[in-house]
Amino acid sequence: MSSTIGVPSRCNARIAAIGGIVAIMVLSSVPGIAHAQDADAEETDPISLSLSETGLGSSIALNGQSGRTQITVPVPPGTGPSSLNAVLTVPAWLDRGWIDVESGNRPISRVALGGDAPTIPVSIPLAAVPVVDGAVTLDLASTLIPDAGFCPNVLDAQLRLLDARVDFTGVPSIPRTISEFLPPVLRQLTVFMPAQPNRDMISAVLTLTTSVIDYYGAQPVRVLVRPDTELQGSQPDKAFERSVVVAENKDAGAELIFPIDQSPPRLFVTGSGTALTDQTRLITSSISELAVTTKALAGASAPRAVLAPDSTTLDDLGIGTVTGKGDTTATASLTLDQARLGRSVSDVSLHLTGNYTPGVGSITAGVGGKTIASWSADDSGRLDQWVEIPNAELRKAITLDVSVEHPSDSAAGCDTQAASTITIDGSTVVRSGPSSTPAPLGFGSLPQALMPQFDVAMTQETFADTARAVSVVTGLQRLSARPIMPQVVSLDDALASSDPAVVIAADGGLPDSLTLPLSSSGATTFSIATQESDSESDSETSSSLTVDPGVSYASLQVTTTENNQALLVASSTGKGGRLDALLGWLDADPSRWFGRSGDILFAAPGIEPVSLSSGDLAGESSGESTEASGSGVDRLSVTLLGIAGAVLLVALVGAVVLVVRSRRSGRRRHRRRDDSPPS
């Protein structure tokens, strides 16, 4: 993104009418309006960005006695980095040490370390660090000397920078062109849209919000959707905030409009049909670099759904070459994300190529602490081995640990062992096949089970349902290292389609043919259903729980369509406010989308949302005994009783009456087509 800012001369006014939603706005007749660095500008306070805001996480680890790491921090145009401030954790065994900070092989600073305190504040000056392509890159190298006679584990994170923040001098510049509209760090995106949208408008808003989340990667961008009736009189954006106004108009285009002199402009995108969606893709597309004006018209740019390849490499997956080192044992760990592979996968195998420290010993490959392959090391030091990951060990993200171990010399002293290393080349081939059923079924199957594209349907295509859909699809995009592709369709089409789908049903208006893992009769009876299959038939096992008085709730649930495609349903009983509260809880901390387990996210008044597994609650083995079935009911009782008890305690109501029963029926959860694969 260009950071060249033109120096403006003066501000003129003109009247603009865009889509009938803006009455009178103050516009600029030239690309610049007012100098962003005026003394009375709003952003006069010191600029400070946490590493979490820049997408680098909450801490920086330096492993081993000689640890190294590299970080790249974006620099907002108009500012310069002044210092990196953090709290440094120090191991108890440290006698003395230091951290060298370099940038481009140029020494920047040395931080002296001592073992007198478990944590110490550090401040690294950055004024001398060169800014290259709008960012500064820092290389941190630690040297730790332990107390006499102590041999630390080199695999441990010996140093960790916590609560790291970068302070900047200067004032962030105001964007003057569409190419400069998005800042390097974005805290909040606000989208204004009609209060009564049509399907094309909803599609455009979903495309805009997911593309922005994908553009910023790990940055925790907050997304707000507001009706265009609130545009006039709304507060101007701050330095790391942006607003986009989406309006329907026969004349398609994108234009920057400046509400006041010293605030970022708003981007107005207009059009109809697919042309409107094309304009929303402009700001995150590579062609935006050519939009060096305040107004542009984007051509057709709909990306094609790309089928995931059966064979790829670590380089193609963005993992690259991975190296591990240690004393007698060295481990190289690589994580395969099914979302990066582009689908739900099965039969995953890797042709490991690379090298290791030569010598007698053994090499092992493991997943989740389980050894899946082992072979002998030799004097060649060459790594050339196929490894298969069992389907039972597949998760959304699978970490493969490849270790080389050489015999240790028990008589050798600390630091006298020869260092071992193992390197897995980026050319290592990864092969996989499609999974006929999303594995694992549940939140662990998302978002890969929705790839390469998925349907979005709403029981009511209103502004409120659109805002809920934005919350869900942007949450799914945060889980993915690749862009997701939502397309808005009717509810009937979504449930009958051969594509996976997301359904928004805040009013609970779902067809009777759709069976969810958790359902209810009115507000008093919960029903848990799990799909079972054996060699002769598909069947459904269900258990239920009755509470008195009734409980209204909201949920996110993962199941399958009648065509055996993944289906995520966001629904509630009663009013849609229950679902809004659940989605608001997820939006308040984007990390809450990560680590969801089971197939149900359940929320009721007075308690924090809880993840549940229908299989754990109702028993999932088709051949289970009476005792096993009973234990499933017990789990259901304990879990839902705890939820109901918490709700009723908060509401200060009387006694809870529980009636628990289990039943097994031979009916299918969904009527499948003759050509549909069995689950």
Secondary structure, DSSP 8 states (H G I E B T S, - for coil): -----------------STT--S-----SSS--S-TT-TT-S--S-EEEETTTTTS-SEEEEESTT-EEEEEEE--TTEEEEEEEEEEE--TTEEEEEEEEEETTEEEEEEEEESSSSEEEEEEE-TTS--BTTEEEEEEEEEEEE-TT----TTSEEEEEEEEEEEEEE------SGGG-S-SS-SEEEEEE-SS--HHHHHHHHHHHHHHHHHHTTS--EEEEEEGGGSTT-----TTEEEEEEEE-SS-EEEEE-SSTTS--EEEEEESTHHHHHHHHGGGSGGGGG--SSEE-------------SEEETTTTT---EEEEESSEEEEEEEEEHHHHTS-EEEEEEEEEEEE--SSEEEEEEETTEEEEEEEE-TT-EEEEEEEE-GGG--SEEEEEEEEE----TT--TT-S--EEEEE-TT-EEEEEE-SS-SS-SGGGTTGGG-S-EEEEESS-SHHHHHHHHHHHHHHHHT-SS---EEE--HHHHHHSSS-EEEEETT----TT---SEEEETTTEEEEEEEEE-SS-EEEEEEEEE-SS----EEEEEEE-TTS-EEEEEEESSSTHHHHHHHHHHHHSGGGGTT--SSEEEE-TTS--EEE-HHHHH---TT--HHHHHHHHHHHHHHHHHHHHHHHHHHT------EEEEEEE---SS---TTS---
